[in-house]
Amino acid sequence: MLPTRCPTLWRTDSLTKAPRFDAAWQRRRRWRAAWRRWRWVVYTAVLLGLWAATRLFGIGEGEWQPMERQFTVCGQGSSFACVVDGDTLRLGDRRIRLTGFDAPELDGMCDAERKLARVARDELTAWLNLGAFEIEGGAEAPRDQYGRELRALRRGGEALADTMTERGLARHSGFARDWCD
């Protein structure tokens, strides 16, 4: 007995046809290959464009407000504006931690750190009393774990953090330094 032929086995359908390689398919194939080759260039160009736009239009920069006050050292006379230590200020009830640098502590680990902390505090007071400067932060500045406002200062485009570190009175934030060497 001969097997009977199943009509569905001999029928040609779309699954058994060879794919069509028409012009549209070739264009898509070439586009995908070019994209795989050049996508990093496109991504880089977009990122550079965004960076340039932020620099050009000041996007991402905090609000800088001009300020001119006479500062004293806290505890040495009464003043609305005073310097607590090399990186902390008081303006009335507001406590402000200056960002971008760390200064030695007045109650430091050794005598050398405590001496340098007093020099840093006095230098910060002198810098603030040189004249007008700008303070960053706007109305709602971020705060640290002690509730102090976090703000940066600059005068004439030069950041206070750079001035203090260049003079050896502070270190850039995030860099460990033993003040007692």
HELIX and SHEET records of a PDB file:
HELIX    1   1 PRO A    7  TRP A   10  1                                   4    
HELIX    2   2 ALA A   23  PHE A   57  1                                  35    
HELIX    3   3 ASP A  111  LEU A  128  1                                  18    
HELIX    4   4 LEU A  160  GLU A  166  1                                   7    
SHEET    1   A 4 TRP A  64  MET A  67  0                                        
SHEET    2   A 4 PHE A 133  GLU A 136 -1                                        
SHEET    3   A 4 LEU A 153  ARG A 155 -1                                        
SHEET    4   A 4 GLU A 158  ALA A 159 -1                                        
SHEET    1   B 5 THR A  72  VAL A  73  0                                        
SHEET    2   B 5 ALA A  81  ASP A  85  1                                        
SHEET    3   B 5 THR A  88  LEU A  91 -1                                        
SHEET    4   B 5 ARG A  94  LEU A  98 -1                                        
SHEET    5   B 5 GLU A 149  ARG A 151  1                                        
SHEET    1   C 2 PHE A 101  ASP A 102  0                                        
SHEET    2   C 2 ARG A 171  HIS A 172 -1                                        
END                                                                             
